[in-house]
């Protein structure tokens, strides 16, 4: 298979498996999505979805959020981890949204990246999922699968994002990044990986990755 055929196979398989794509983080609007994505750093979406109802019950907009103290926010979000820095970031960015943007979340990637606690990946998720602007946020699943499928060299997420944007059609970025995340979780995880269930890697995967898999399997 050529690289183009491999890309087409991956897209076709993902579309067949995930015609409807659930959004992993529960949210109501761009602001609650921004907060949920910020909270998900080094945590799981499941854990974040358990905590955000309690936080958003108290404050689901920047005006209510700044009425809470950093300590109050920290107490609510403690179970997701990194609560000292995340609570400061949530309070700080909420104040900036009020002062600079009339309480609205900006649509521009660069402006989002200026907010406390918001990196490139978080900003990309927000523009993609809240505003439908093409972006390709790379998380650990996408980084792993792009390498397994031979679409990127796995050196860093910056390179992986560049490769994904180069290989995949722009109009598919927003759906594809979510489809790859779901596929990674269900069929191609980092631990407990069963290649026989992973049709994409089995069909188009990097030969060295497949060799290594079978070597480990034999070694048992």
C-alpha positions, 0 to 999 in steps of 0.5 A, a space after each residue: 500500500 502507498 502512504 495515500 492508500 494507508 491514510 485512506 484506509 485509516 479514514 474509511 475504517 474510522 468513519 465506519 466505526 464512528 459515524 457518530 462521534 461522542 465528545 469525550 468531555 461534558 460541557 454546555 458551551 465554550 467556557 465550560 469546555 475550556 474549563 473541562 479541557 484544562 482540568 483534563 491535563 494529566 487526568 482522565 476524561 471520566 474523572 473530569 466528567 465526575 467533577 465538573 457538575 459540582 464545579 459548574 453548579 457553583 459557577 458555569 460562567 466567568 462572572 460566577 467563577 471569579 466570585 469563588 476564591 482560588 481555595 474554593 475552586 481547588 477544594 472542588 477540583 482536588 480529585 482531578 489532580 494538579 489542583 493548586 495550579 489548575 484552580 489558579 489558572 481557572 480563576 485567572 483566566 476567568 478574570 481575563 475573559 471578563 476584563 478583555 473579552 466581555 466574559 466570552 471565550 475568544 475563537 482565536 488560537 493565539 488569544 486562547 494560548 495567552 490565557 493561564 493554564 491554556 496550552 496549544 492542545 487545550 486551545 486546539 480542542 476549544 477552537 475545534 469542538 466549540 467553534 468548529 474551526 479546523 484544528 488537530 489537537 494531539 493527545 497521547 492516543 493520537 501520538 501513539 497511533 500516528 507512530 504505530 500507523 507509520 504516519 509520524 516518527 513519534 519524536 514529539 507531539 509538535 511533529 505529530 500534529 504537523 504530520 497529521 495536518 499534512 496527511 489528512 484533509 482539513 475538512 476532516 480534522 475535527 472529526 478525525 482527531 476524536 475518532 482516533 482518540 476513541 479508536 486508541 482507547 477501544 482498539 489500540 491502547 498503550 497497555 493491554 493491546 491486542 493486535 488481533 482486534 486492532 484492524 488498522 495497525 494490523 493492516 497498515 501498521 509500521 512493520 517494526 511495531 508489529 514485529 515488536 508486538 509479536 516478539 513480546 507476545 512470544 516472550 510472554 
